[in-house]
Amino acid sequence: MSTSLAWDERYGGGAFQFGEAPNLFLLEQAHRLRRGMRALSVGDGEGRNGVWLAEQGLEATALDWSSVGLAKAQALANRRGAGITTVVADLSRWDWPEKRFDLIAWIYVHLPPEDRAAACAGVLRALAPGGLLVMECFTPAQEGRRSGGPKDPSLLWSRALVEQHFAGLEVLALLEGAVWLDEGPRHQGLAEVVRAVLRRPG
Ligand SMILES: C[S@@+](CC[C@H](N)C(=O)[O-])C[C@H]1O[C@@H](n2cnc3c(N)ncnc32)[C@H](O)[C@@H]1O
């Protein structure tokens, strides 16, 4: 079972487990970003995505239940001269603010079904009208590949799960298939993912 302590342990060394560069799909959404947007990167780990969002001029908050990961995120932000706010919290139990964020990044966060439902309800609550959700996660087709992802299949995402949890959001992009990952030591090689860009109407 995944726990915050297990992630603290993984993040304990000096190396960045998923690299220091942002996730490629998030990077490809740069044209949708505007300076001053309020961004939340959930399960931000060592901060590669949250710090990049801050560098684009967004007001970035990085949330993760690993304090070790977020300490590295803060150090990465300091090193790159970017300002981020870090929040150590379990995203299935967080007191999600209402209509607060113009962008939520959900990159490779895999939760047990009940926690996933709670966190998705939180995302729906926290997106401001017109706000975007950008997501990339592994699908069941990833099983057996060595390019990353959880071993427990109940944690995996799919296009159908995205549609189910985020019904009510407008779909700007929603794709399931194979991509090539080159993201630090933990995400290397061909991988099966779902990618989505969704927008809260309004
Ligand atoms: C595979 S890592 C991805 C990290 C980061 N999003 C990235 O792409 O570099 C998954 C992250 O989700 C975090 N996480 C998992 N379950 C969580 C939960 N219930 N609450 C908060 N963070 C969680 C882990 O601590 C870890 O940092």
Ligand as a Chemical Component Dictionary entry (heavy atoms), coordinates in Angstrom:
data_LIG
# 
_chem_comp.id                   LIG 
_chem_comp.type                 NON-POLYMER 
_chem_comp.pdbx_formal_charge   0 
_chem_comp.three_letter_code    LIG 
# 
loop_
_chem_comp_atom.comp_id 
_chem_comp_atom.atom_id 
_chem_comp_atom.alt_atom_id 
_chem_comp_atom.type_symbol 
_chem_comp_atom.charge 
_chem_comp_atom.model_Cartn_x 
_chem_comp_atom.model_Cartn_y 
_chem_comp_atom.model_Cartn_z 
_chem_comp_atom.pdbx_ordinal 
LIG C1  C1  C 0  4.176  9.119  -9.035  1  
LIG S1  S1  S 1  4.410  10.484 -7.926  2  
LIG C2  C2  C 0  4.211  11.855 -9.032  3  
LIG C3  C3  C 0  4.801  13.132 -8.494  4  
LIG C4  C4  C 0  4.595  14.345 -9.402  5  
LIG N1  N1  N 0  3.208  14.566 -9.712  6  
LIG C5  C5  C 0  5.372  14.200 -10.675 7  
LIG O1  O1  O 0  4.754  13.946 -11.724 8  
LIG O2  O2  O -1 6.599  14.365 -10.622 9  
LIG C6  C6  C 0  2.888  10.487 -7.017  10 
LIG C7  C7  C 0  2.826  11.526 -5.933  11 
LIG O3  O3  O 0  1.536  11.536 -5.348  12 
LIG C8  C8  C 0  1.668  11.716 -3.953  13 
LIG N2  N2  N 0  0.465  11.160 -3.302  14 
LIG C9  C9  C 0  -0.005 9.898  -3.402  15 
LIG N3  N3  N 0  -1.119 9.768  -2.670  16 
LIG C10 C10 C 0  -1.349 10.973 -2.092  17 
LIG C11 C11 C 0  -2.359 11.469 -1.221  18 
LIG N4  N4  N 0  -3.348 10.692 -0.793  19 
LIG N5  N5  N 0  -2.286 12.756 -0.830  20 
LIG C12 C12 C 0  -1.283 13.562 -1.272  21 
LIG N6  N6  N 0  -0.300 13.141 -2.089  22 
LIG C13 C13 C 0  -0.339 11.863 -2.497  23 
LIG C14 C14 C 0  2.951  10.980 -3.589  24 
LIG O4  O4  O 0  3.491  11.407 -2.367  25 
LIG C15 C15 C 0  3.811  11.310 -4.783  26 
LIG O5  O5  O 0  4.556  12.475 -4.576  27 
# 
loop_
_chem_comp_bond.comp_id 
_chem_comp_bond.atom_id_1 
_chem_comp_bond.atom_id_2 
_chem_comp_bond.value_order 
_chem_comp_bond.pdbx_ordinal 
LIG C1  S1  SING 1  
LIG S1  C2  SING 2  
LIG S1  C6  SING 3  
LIG C2  C3  SING 4  
LIG C3  C4  SING 5  
LIG C4  N1  SING 6  
LIG C4  C5  SING 7  
LIG C5  O1  DOUB 8  
LIG C5  O2  SING 9  
LIG C6  C7  SING 10 
LIG C7  O3  SING 11 
LIG C7  C15 SING 12 
LIG O3  C8  SING 13 
LIG C8  N2  SING 14 
LIG C8  C14 SING 15 
LIG N2  C9  SING 16 
LIG N2  C13 SING 17 
LIG C9  N3  DOUB 18 
LIG N3  C10 SING 19 
LIG C10 C11 SING 20 
LIG C10 C13 DOUB 21 
LIG C11 N4  SING 22 
LIG C11 N5  DOUB 23 
LIG N5  C12 SING 24 
LIG C12 N6  DOUB 25 
LIG N6  C13 SING 26 
LIG C14 O4  SING 27 
LIG C14 C15 SING 28 
LIG C15 O5  SING 29 
# 
